[in-house]
Amino acid sequence: MSTTELPFPGQTGGTLGVPTTDQPQTGKEFTSDQEVRWCPGCGDYAVLKAVQGFLPELGLRRENIVFVSGIGCSSRFPYYLDTYGMHSIHGRAPAIATGLATAREDLSVFVVTGDGDALSIGGNHLIHALRRNVNMTILLFNNRIYGLTKGQYSPTSETGKVTKSTPMGSVDHPFNPVSLALGAEGSFVARTIDSDRKHLTSVLAAAAAHRGTSFVEIYQNCPIFNDGAFDAIKDRDTKEDAIIPLVHGEPIRFGVGGDKGLVRTPGGGVEAALVADVGEDALLVHDAHHEDPSTAFAISRLTDSGYLNQSPIGIFRQVERATYDDQARGQIHAATEAAPGTPTDRLAGLIGGGDTWTVV
Amino acid sequence: MAKQVRQLDRVIIRFAGDSGDGMQLTGDRFTQESAGFGNDLATLPNFPAEIRAPQGTLPGVSSFQVHFADHDILTPGDAPDVLVAMNPAALRANLGDLPKGATIIVDTHDFTKRNLTKAGYTENPLENDDLAEFAVHPVDLTGMTVEGVKEFGLSRKDAARAKNMFALGLLSWMYGRPTDSTIRFLERRFAKVPEIRDANITAFKTGWNFGETTEAFIVQYEIKPAPMAPGTYRNITGNLALAYGLIASGVQSGLPVFLGSYPITPASDILHELSKHKGFGVTTFQAEDEIAGIGAAIGAAFAGRLGVTTTSGPGIALKGESIGLAVMTELPLLVVNVQRGGPSTGLPTKTEQSDLLQAMFGRNGEAPVPIVAPQSPGDCFDAALEAARIAITYRTPVMLLSDGYLANGSEPWQIPDVDQLPAIDPAFATATNGTDDKGEDVFLPYLRDGETLARPWAIPGTPGLEHRIGGLEKGEGHGNISYDPANHDLMVRTRQAKVDRIADSLPPLEVDDPSGSARVLVLGWGSTYGPIGAGVRRVRRAGYHVAQVHLRHLNPFPQDLGDILRRYDRVLVPEMNLGQLSMLLRAKYLVDVVGYNHVRGLPLKAAELAEAIGELVAAAEGVEVDLVPTSGGAR
């Protein structure tokens, strides 16, 4: 099975409240006049093309889309899209996007970030955005290296990695971004690959359609400082064994001809097995909508933390949960509806309230 | 025995007890009664950073000082005339502040060996001559309270908790305070627990009646209402006035307020207050940290809201990079710093003015930020509106520098007429403003207003004005990333010039120099307004000349400041720091100002400051200066 086949129940909630347009849009309209300045061969180009191709499909008014980024190679992204955008400061994009998304229901808000930006300096904001479930889509470009600062190890670099700042090999244990997002109460958690445009686009579509914080980890190759980090899942000869495709409602199978699959372990975990050994009926059927994230978490642990030879790809989890911004606006709406008179009258009432006395 | 009534023009009372004794509430109620009666007043709450330090110990003592008078006063007073001490620690911690002859009312109930030891007493000061120079009234407040509320069936502990209301009742009798507002307050506060409500009201009344009937107190004092300008007044703390000022800024600009904030002493009350006013469209976002608080406010500002973040000095340290982002993106933003003692965690519940240079310079690069400082609790309202005016008009973050004294201190505030409040026009961009080299209409997000140098504020949702902003240097006009050396030089200078131009919109400074012949100027900023004013009055009452100017705008300085400074032979700059305004004045105007600096975590004392002013007058005029002391402390 190919990873690009991702039948997913249509959720239109993510862009509810954002003005739409009847006019057909093209990727060109979403392309700004700025010259793209990533290194030749950078995976970011592929993601940019996919996003520019996918945005018209949303049918939203261009002026109601906002891209917010932090600092890093991927964070230059907003400059290349002709929408509203902010290239902010290192790690803080989810916080800034929280303000935007909470203040304005009529905006479709995207965050573009990287493994250093989101998981190191901005780790706190990432987990709290996920916990609050603010309506935004977070695209985490994971190249497992610091590119813009020229090649130090990142929070997703494998232990032992030799970089400019770790000449004897890194002794840092890496994060698994999907596990982290699931642990942070993420309501939509997915992983995709920069070079698989069809899968990338389908995940982006599902993420944008989800109401709440959609977290998408994108494996992205850095040809300069970490070239080949994802070769095993990109190489024609190895990728069928390396990619474990997750499709909601279907048994999880991978390998050449689908000879392998995931089964539950007696301890409650998940492991890979040969279908010939365990039988088709024993295979785990993927349920992204399960309220309990335990199985999704167990699947996420099948990602290699060293050199990447195996990784589940697809939507790990997508559940409905009330969003912070909807509820915050709901309280304001209720309070505003209940407030009598003009704002000026109410201001006079407020500051003139309490124990007062009059001097004549 | 017949009670006597004696007239006083002013009194300073300090209520002191354990952190859990309800001294802040007691002081606040006494203040409200005095405000309702029509006295002028000023208050100084003083409490430890610990929520409940070990009971009965010196670190656990909490106090509330209220100064009330039949005339206009400026400070909570240097030294209390009356100390109400609820335990030995409260007595010991405050005794050093009392002038000879002061009255001490002490709850004898806790003067046990154990509590005396905890407070560091080896013998009972009520039983030796330690307190000989004071008028001491030992009263078993707790015992009488427990006895008085017996009928409500409370546990002994709960019954004893009403002792602060007994003390309030007694003091209310002594100073002829009206009692209705406190009874109404208790009815509201404890509406859901009738037995607690009734016990507190009974304790309050019992305290009053005790004063009226006991022979221990034979004098009742009368402090007439102070003449005030006609109008409607309320008592208000700085944090409340600041919160109201933010709401008013939202109403006057038509922009919904968005507060992103992380709780921190002494600023949290602004978050609490604003969270109650969603009916004004106010959003309060309690963030995961200080940086997220300002980040969300910047996001909301980009979205066209009045973005606000509130904090204290340690929070500003964390927000520095984000303030720089707001400088670079030229978005309106209010950054409120309720200053406290520093550095680091410092003195969280005490006041200080030591973040002025942080406000000026606490960012990387040339990152000018306008600074506005209120001078009294009620003035926090106007200062917030002024900060909002500057932020919105000039598209810039503005630092509003309050402090712990203003935040928690209170004063009578003449409620402004909302129809007279200034309107603030956000003037959102709605159309393109330039053409590209092909002659097509384009939006130039960094094209500036000729007068203010402000850039257009185009918010998402506006068709045709899609643009990108960010922390990288912008090209003038088009706003795209630019590494061009000449452009960077231009942009750095332009951002500075924009802030400098704010001075064009400021009114001339008010120079208080009644005789016109003063040779010494006292220049202050922020909450030192009260003590400086009181110190200046003392000097003038003793027959000397001194001028006073108080700064609301610290960046940019008003245009006439340099001329005013040069008009005087000597300039004294009192500050609750080691000379931060002094440094700025010396650097900008090359005027050799003299600093008067205290960092005790408390407001400056007017009497001490008057001495310093006197010395400078003596030096400047070549005369002997003798400040005839007026009775009982500062006005």
Chai-1 contact restraints between the chains, C-beta under 6 A:
chainA,res_idxA,chainB,res_idxB,connection_type,confidence,min_distance_angstrom,max_distance_angstrom,comment,restraint_id
A,E63,B,G461,contact,1.0,0.0,6.0,A-B,restraint_1
A,E63,B,T462,contact,1.0,0.0,6.0,A-B,restraint_2
A,E63,B,P463,contact,1.0,0.0,6.0,A-B,restraint_3
A,E63,B,E466,contact,1.0,0.0,6.0,A-B,restraint_4
A,N64,B,G461,contact,1.0,0.0,6.0,A-B,restraint_5
A,V66,B,P460,contact,1.0,0.0,6.0,A-B,restraint_6
A,P78,B,R468,contact,1.0,0.0,6.0,A-B,restraint_7
A,Y79,B,R468,contact,1.0,0.0,6.0,A-B,restraint_8
A,D82,B,E466,contact,1.0,0.0,6.0,A-B,restraint_9
A,T83,B,E466,contact,1.0,0.0,6.0,A-B,restraint_10
A,Y84,B,P460,contact,1.0,0.0,6.0,A-B,restraint_11
A,Y84,B,E466,contact,1.0,0.0,6.0,A-B,restraint_12
A,G85,B,R468,contact,1.0,0.0,6.0,A-B,restraint_13
A,M86,B,F302,contact,1.0,0.0,6.0,A-B,restraint_14
A,M86,B,I469,contact,1.0,0.0,6.0,A-B,restraint_15
A,M86,B,G470,contact,1.0,0.0,6.0,A-B,restraint_16
A,H87,B,G470,contact,1.0,0.0,6.0,A-B,restraint_17
A,I89,B,E321,contact,1.0,0.0,6.0,A-B,restraint_18
A,I89,B,L325,contact,1.0,0.0,6.0,A-B,restraint_19
A,I89,B,G471,contact,1.0,0.0,6.0,A-B,restraint_20
A,R92,B,G295,contact,1.0,0.0,6.0,A-B,restraint_21
A,A95,B,A292,contact,1.0,0.0,6.0,A-B,restraint_22
A,A95,B,G295,contact,1.0,0.0,6.0,A-B,restraint_23
A,A95,B,A296,contact,1.0,0.0,6.0,A-B,restraint_24
A,I96,B,G295,contact,1.0,0.0,6.0,A-B,restraint_25
A,I96,B,I298,contact,1.0,0.0,6.0,A-B,restraint_26
A,I96,B,G299,contact,1.0,0.0,6.0,A-B,restraint_27
A,T98,B,A296,contact,1.0,0.0,6.0,A-B,restraint_28
A,G99,B,A296,contact,1.0,0.0,6.0,A-B,restraint_29
A,G99,B,G299,contact,1.0,0.0,6.0,A-B,restraint_30
A,G99,B,A300,contact,1.0,0.0,6.0,A-B,restraint_31
A,L100,B,G299,contact,1.0,0.0,6.0,A-B,restraint_32
A,L100,B,A303,contact,1.0,0.0,6.0,A-B,restraint_33
A,A103,B,F258,contact,1.0,0.0,6.0,A-B,restraint_34
A,A103,B,A300,contact,1.0,0.0,6.0,A-B,restraint_35
A,A103,B,A303,contact,1.0,0.0,6.0,A-B,restraint_36
A,A103,B,R305,contact,1.0,0.0,6.0,A-B,restraint_37
A,R104,B,A303,contact,1.0,0.0,6.0,A-B,restraint_38
A,D106,B,G461,contact,1.0,0.0,6.0,A-B,restraint_39
A,L107,B,P460,contact,1.0,0.0,6.0,A-B,restraint_40
A,N124,B,E288,contact,1.0,0.0,6.0,A-B,restraint_41
A,N124,B,D289,contact,1.0,0.0,6.0,A-B,restraint_42
A,H125,B,A292,contact,1.0,0.0,6.0,A-B,restraint_43
A,H128,B,E288,contact,1.0,0.0,6.0,A-B,restraint_44
A,Q331,B,K278,contact,1.0,0.0,6.0,A-B,restraint_45
A,I332,B,K278,contact,1.0,0.0,6.0,A-B,restraint_46
A,A335,B,K278,contact,1.0,0.0,6.0,A-B,restraint_47
A,A335,B,G279,contact,1.0,0.0,6.0,A-B,restraint_48
A,T336,B,G279,contact,1.0,0.0,6.0,A-B,restraint_49
A,T336,B,G281,contact,1.0,0.0,6.0,A-B,restraint_50
A,A339,B,G279,contact,1.0,0.0,6.0,A-B,restraint_51
A,P343,B,V251,contact,1.0,0.0,6.0,A-B,restraint_52
A,T344,B,V418,contact,1.0,0.0,6.0,A-B,restraint_53
A,L347,B,A248,contact,1.0,0.0,6.0,A-B,restraint_54
A,L347,B,V251,contact,1.0,0.0,6.0,A-B,restraint_55
A,L347,B,V418,contact,1.0,0.0,6.0,A-B,restraint_56
A,A348,B,V418,contact,1.0,0.0,6.0,A-B,restraint_57
A,I351,B,Y244,contact,1.0,0.0,6.0,A-B,restraint_58
A,I351,B,I415,contact,1.0,0.0,6.0,A-B,restraint_59
A,G352,B,I415,contact,1.0,0.0,6.0,A-B,restraint_60
A,G354,B,R234,contact,1.0,0.0,6.0,A-B,restraint_61
A,D355,B,Q32,contact,1.0,0.0,6.0,A-B,restraint_62
A,D355,B,G36,contact,1.0,0.0,6.0,A-B,restraint_63
A,D355,B,S181,contact,1.0,0.0,6.0,A-B,restraint_64
A,T356,B,T232,contact,1.0,0.0,6.0,A-B,restraint_65
A,T356,B,R234,contact,1.0,0.0,6.0,A-B,restraint_66
A,W357,B,G36,contact,1.0,0.0,6.0,A-B,restraint_67
A,W357,B,Y233,contact,1.0,0.0,6.0,A-B,restraint_68
A,T358,B,T232,contact,1.0,0.0,6.0,A-B,restraint_69
A,V359,B,M228,contact,1.0,0.0,6.0,A-B,restraint_70
A,V359,B,P230,contact,1.0,0.0,6.0,A-B,restraint_71
A,V360,B,P230,contact,1.0,0.0,6.0,A-B,restraint_72
